[in-house]
Amino acid sequence: MSGRLLRWVGTGAAVGALLAPAYPAYAVPGPDGAGERPVSDLLTDLQELYRKAEESTETYNATAEKLKEQRAEVKRLNGHLARARTSVRDSRGAAGRFARQQYQGRTNISPYVRLLLARNPQQALDQGRVIGRASAERAATVDRLVGGEKKAADLASEAKKALETQLALAARQKEARDTVKGQLKEVEELLASLSAEQLEDLARAEQEGMAESQRKFLKSGSLSGSPGSAAPTRPPSRRGDKALSYAVRQIGKPYKWGAEGPRAFDCSGLTSQAWAKAGKEIPRTSQEQWAQLRRVSLRKLRPGDLIVYFPKATHVALYLGDGMVIQAPRPGAKVKVSPIAANPVRGAVRPDPSAKPMKGYEPPKLPRGALKGGDTGYGAAGAPRG
């Protein structure tokens, strides 16, 4: 795998150099109604639209996770509230029974009077103890009733606030969903305005840019410390190997925003599910994966680590080795193998930092066509769908 992947990276850079000449400008209306626009501008617009859509997708995913947790909290509080109300109802029933007994005069004679009037003082003492226990029980019942009512009132207030939070999150989720759909509609409209030739030029221009980014990334020594090469592939942990194997099996499945399998994935849906299948739960979104998981130097990467992209950590992929990743790129594309520098790298995190590298590691066998297909989402079959 190593040599083949590295040859692909080198070939991509060479292709980029050969196709460097400028592209023609096309008569595609801009926001201000302007006419001629170069392919580089169209590419920039599309990339920006896709980036914003993915950012909104991660916002949607984060809100969906919070909403799931909030629904569980509302359910928990409602359960406690139901039990508290049952307890209050039972305490009220007991208090009512004692009140009726008091009214009927069954327990209103002083135990001292009973002792003085009794023919059998010992029996009177025994009765007094019973009466004393009854009094204590009445007091405990009143305490339970008062405490239960306060607890029920507090739980009712908490449940109401939790429900209000749930409704607010649901509204925020709908807003994020509508934002994603609106941004993807802009992409669709722009792509629909282009000819097949223009789409080919856009795809080729992005491939060139990606190859050039990979060449510069490797030349910088970011991965290995040695300019022009990727770090040797280190063995992953056992869980990292399982996560990577799962990701490899998903190659060829479509990207769909908000999806976490099994038929489709978005970027963080793929990474979170891969590690879940390996027995390690990690946050659902790329931002939370970046925020909560242990950072790791790019020079110490091992397969299964997560590569996080863009300043706001809005994209994520699994490191494959040899400077390559497995990712769910964006709408219109499929899960595939890509150069690590296909997007601007933010950094890397490791879900299992304390795990030792496994022995006898064999890189996963990639399916045919794992490197094929654009990261672009362009083309007749690649138009994004909301």
C-alpha positions in Angstrom: 0.0 0.0 0.0 2.7 2.4 0.9 4.5 2.7 -2.4 1.2 2.9 -4.4 -0.2 5.7 -2.3 3.0 7.7 -2.4 3.2 7.2 -6.2 -0.3 8.5 -6.5 0.6 11.6 -4.5 3.7 12.2 -6.7 1.7 11.7 -9.8 -0.9 14.2 -8.6 1.7 16.8 -8.1 3.1 16.2 -11.5 -0.3 16.5 -13.1 -0.8 19.7 -11.3 2.4 21.1 -12.8 1.5 20.0 -16.3 -2.0 21.5 -16.1 -0.9 24.8 -14.6 -1.9 27.0 -17.5 -4.8 29.4 -16.7 -8.4 28.3 -17.5 -10.7 30.4 -19.7 -13.2 32.8 -18.1 -16.8 31.8 -18.3 -19.9 33.9 -18.6 -21.4 32.9 -15.3 -23.4 35.6 -13.5 -21.9 36.7 -10.2 -23.8 38.1 -7.2 -23.6 41.6 -8.7 -24.7 40.4 -12.1 -21.2 40.5 -13.6 -20.5 38.3 -16.6 -17.0 36.8 -17.3 -15.7 34.9 -14.3 -12.5 32.8 -14.2 -12.6 29.2 -13.1 -10.5 30.1 -10.1 -13.2 32.4 -8.8 -15.9 29.8 -9.4 -13.8 27.2 -7.6 -13.3 29.6 -4.7 -17.0 30.2 -4.5 -17.9 26.5 -4.5 -15.3 25.7 -1.9 -16.5 28.4 0.3 -20.1 27.3 -0.1 -19.2 23.7 0.7 -17.1 24.8 3.8 -20.1 26.8 5.1 -22.5 24.0 4.5 -20.2 21.6 6.4 -19.8 24.1 9.2 -23.6 24.3 9.4 -23.9 20.5 9.2 -21.6 20.1 12.3 -23.7 22.7 14.1 -26.8 20.6 13.2 -25.1 17.5 14.4 -24.0 19.1 17.7 -27.6 20.4 18.3 -29.0 17.0 17.5 -26.7 15.4 20.1 -27.7 18.0 22.7 -31.4 17.4 21.8 -31.0 13.7 22.3 -29.4 14.2 25.7 -32.1 16.7 26.7 -34.9 14.4 25.7 -33.3 11.7 27.9 -33.1 14.3 30.8 -36.8 15.3 30.3 -37.7 11.6 30.4 -35.6 11.1 33.6 -37.1 14.1 35.4 -40.7 13.1 34.4 -40.1 9.6 35.8 -38.9 11.1 39.1 -41.8 13.5 39.1 -44.3 10.7 38.6 -42.8 8.7 41.5 -42.8 11.9 43.7 -46.4 12.6 43.0 -47.3 9.0 43.8 -45.5 9.3 47.1 -47.3 12.5 47.9 -50.6 10.9 47.1 -49.8 8.0 49.5 -48.8 10.4 52.2 -52.0 12.4 51.8 -54.0 9.2 52.1 -52.2 8.3 55.3 -52.6 11.8 56.7 -56.3 11.6 55.9 -56.7 8.3 57.8 -55.0 9.8 60.9 -57.3 12.9 60.6 -60.4 10.7 60.6 -59.2 8.7 63.5 -58.5 11.9 65.5 -62.0 13.2 64.6 -63.6 9.9 65.7 -61.8 10.2 69.1 -59.8 7.0 68.8 -56.5 8.5 69.8 -57.4 11.8 71.6 -57.1 10.5 75.2 -53.9 11.3 77.0 -51.8 8.2 77.7 -51.3 9.5 81.3 -55.1 9.6 81.8 -55.3 6.0 80.4 -52.7 4.9 82.9 -54.5 6.5 85.9 -57.9 5.0 84.9 -56.7 1.6 83.9 -57.4 -1.5 86.1 -54.3 -3.0 84.6 -51.4 -0.5 84.7 -49.1 -2.7 82.6 -51.8 -3.0 79.9 -52.2 0.8 80.0 -48.4 1.2 79.6 -48.5 -1.1 76.6 -51.3 0.9 75.1 -49.4 4.1 75.8 -46.5 2.8 73.8 -48.8 1.9 70.9 -50.3 5.4 71.1 -46.8 6.9 71.2 -45.8 4.9 68.1 -49.0 6.1 66.4 -48.1 9.7 67.2 -44.6 9.2 65.9 -46.1 7.7 62.7 -48.4 10.6 62.3 -45.5 13.0 62.7 -43.4 11.0 60.1 -46.4 11.0 57.7 -46.7 14.8 58.0 -43.0 15.2 57.4 -43.1 12.9 54.4 -46.1 14.8 53.0 -44.5 18.2 53.4 -41.1 17.0 52.1 -42.8 15.1 49.2 -44.8 18.1 48.1 -41.6 20.3 48.1 -39.7 17.6 46.2 -42.6 17.3 43.7 -42.8 21.0 43.2 -39.0 21.3 42.7 -39.1 18.4 40.2 -42.0 19.9 38.3 -40.0 23.2 38.0 -36.9 21.3 36.7 -39.0 19.3 34.3 -40.6 22.4 32.9 -37.2 24.1 32.4 -35.9 21.0 30.8 -38.8 20.8 28.4 -38.3 24.5 27.5 -34.7 23.8 26.8 -35.7 20.8 24.6 -38.1 22.9 22.6 -35.4 25.6 22.2 -32.9 23.0 21.0 -35.5 21.6 18.6 -36.0 25.1 17.1 -32.3 25.6 16.8 -31.9 22.2 15.1 -34.5 23.1 12.6 -32.8 26.5 12.0 -29.4 24.7 11.4 -31.1 22.1 9.1 -32.7 24.9 7.1 -29.4 26.7 6.9 -27.7 23.6 5.5 -30.4 23.1 2.9 -30.2 26.7 1.9 -26.4 26.6 1.4 -26.6 23.4 -0.5 -29.3 24.9 -2.7 -26.8 27.7 -3.6 -24.3 25.0 -4.6 -26.9 23.3 -6.7 -27.9 26.5 -8.4 -24.3 27.4 -9.2 -23.5 23.9 -10.5 -26.7 23.9 -12.6 -25.6 27.1 -14.3 -22.4 25.5 -15.6 -21.8 23.4 -18.7 -20.2 20.0 -18.7 -16.9 21.6 -19.9 -17.0 24.0 -17.1 -17.6 21.3 -14.6 -14.7 19.3 -16.0 -12.4 22.4 -15.7 -13.6 23.0 -12.1 -12.9 19.3 -11.1 -9.5 19.4 -12.8 -8.6 22.7 -11.2 -9.5 21.4 -7.7 -7.5 18.2 -8.3 -4.5 20.3 -9.3 -4.9 22.5 -6.2 -5.2 19.4 -4.0 -2.1 17.8 -5.5 -0.1 21.1 -5.1 -1.3 21.4 -1.5 -0.1 17.8 -0.8 3.2 18.5 -2.4 3.8 21.6 -0.3 2.6 19.8 2.8 5.0 16.9 2.4 7.8 19.3 1.3 7.4 21.2 4.6 8.3 18.1 6.6 5.1 18.5 8.7 4.6 14.8 8.8 8.1 13.5 9.2 10.4 16.4 9.9 12.2 15.4 6.7 11.1 17.7 3.7 9.5 15.9 0.8 8.4 12.8 2.5 5.7 11.3 4.7 6.5 9.8 8.1 6.9 6.0 8.0 3.6 4.3 8.9 3.6 3.4 12.6 1.5 0.5 13.8 -1.9 1.5 15.2 -3.4 0.4 18.5 -5.8 -2.6 18.2 -8.8 -0.3 18.4 -7.2 2.1 15.9 -6.8 -0.9 13.5 -10.5 -1.9 14.0 -11.6 1.7 13.5 -9.6 2.0 10.3 -10.8 -1.4 9.0 -14.4 -0.3 9.5 -13.7 3.0 7.6 -12.2 1.0 4.7 -15.3 -1.1 4.5 -17.4 2.1 4.0 -15.4 3.3 1.0 -17.8 4.0 -1.9 -20.8 4.9 0.3 -22.3 8.3 -0.3 -21.8 11.4 1.8 -25.0 12.7 3.3 -25.1 15.5 5.8 -26.2 14.5 9.3 -25.7 10.8 8.5 -23.8 8.3 10.6 -24.3 5.1 8.7 -24.8 2.5 7.8 -25.8 3.5 4.2 -24.3 7.0 4.2 -22.0 9.2 6.3 -21.0 12.8 6.8 -17.4 13.4 7.9 -17.7 13.1 11.7 -20.4 10.5 11.3 -17.8 8.2 9.7 -15.1 8.9 12.3 -17.4 8.6 15.3 -18.9 5.4 14.0 -15.6 3.9 13.1 -14.3 4.3 16.7 -17.6 3.2 18.2 -17.4 0.0 16.2 -13.8 -0.4 17.7 -15.3 -0.1 21.2 -14.4 3.5 21.9 -17.2 6.1 22.1 -16.0 9.5 21.0 -17.9 12.8 20.5 -20.2 13.0 17.4 -18.9 16.2 15.9 -15.6 17.2 14.5 -15.4 20.3 16.8 -16.0 18.2 19.9 -13.5 15.6 18.7 -10.9 18.3 18.3 -11.9 19.9 21.7 -12.1 16.7 23.8 -9.7 14.2 22.4 -5.9 14.1 23.1 -3.9 16.2 20.6 -1.1 14.4 18.8 1.8 15.7 16.8 1.5 15.1 13.0 5.0 13.6 13.2 3.7 10.9 15.5 0.6 9.9 13.6 -0.5 6.3 13.5 -3.4 4.8 11.5 -6.8 5.4 13.1 -5.8 8.9 14.4 -8.2 11.7 13.4 -7.0 14.5 11.2 -9.0 17.7 11.8 -9.4 20.5 9.2 -10.1 24.2 8.9 -9.7 26.9 11.6 -13.1 26.0 13.2 -12.4 22.2 13.1 -15.4 21.7 10.8 -14.1 18.6 8.9 -12.4 15.4 10.0 -10.9 12.2 8.5 -9.2 9.0 9.7 -5.4 8.7 9.0 -4.6 5.8 6.8 -0.8 6.1 6.6 1.7 7.3 4.1 0.2 10.8 4.2 -3.3 9.6 3.2 -6.7 9.7 4.9 -10.1 8.1 4.6 -12.9 10.6 4.6 -16.4 11.4 3.7 -15.6 14.5 1.7 -18.8 16.4 1.1 -22.2 16.3 -0.7 -22.0 14.6 -4.1 -18.9 12.6 -3.2 -18.4 9.2 -1.6 -16.2 7.9 1.2 -12.7 7.5 -0.3 -9.0 7.7 0.2 -7.6 11.2 -0.2 -4.3 13.1 0.4 -4.0 14.4 4.0 -3.7 17.9 2.6 -6.9 17.8 0.6 -8.1 20.4 3.0 -6.2 22.8 5.3 -5.0 20.7 8.2 -5.8 22.0 11.7 -4.1 19.2 13.6 -4.6 15.6 14.8 -6.2 13.9 17.8 -6.0 10.3 19.1 -9.0 8.7 20.7 -6.9 6.1 22.6 -3.7 7.9 23.6 -2.7 5.4 26.3 -3.1 2.3 24.1 0.1 0.6 22.9 0.8 0.0 19.2 -0.2 -3.5 18.1 2.3 -6.0 17.0 2.3 -7.6 13.5 0.2 -4.9 11.9 -0.9 -5.4 8.3 -2.3 -2.4 6.5 -5.9 -2.9 5.4 -6.4 -4.0 1.8 -8.1 -1.1 -0.1 -11.0 -1.9 -2.4 -10.7 -1.2 -6.1 -11.3 2.5 -6.8 -10.6 3.7 -3.3 -8.5 6.6 -4.7 -11.0 7.4 -7.5 -13.8 9.8 -7.5 -13.4 13.5 -6.7 -13.4 15.2 -3.4 -15.3 17.8 -5.3 -18.9 16.7 -5.6 -19.1 18.0 -9.2 -20.6 16.2 -12.2 -23.9 15.0 -13.4 -24.1 12.3 -10.8 -22.5 14.4 -8.1 -24.9 17.2 -7.7 -25.5 17.8 -4.0 -28.7 16.8 -2.4 -30.1 18.4 0.7 
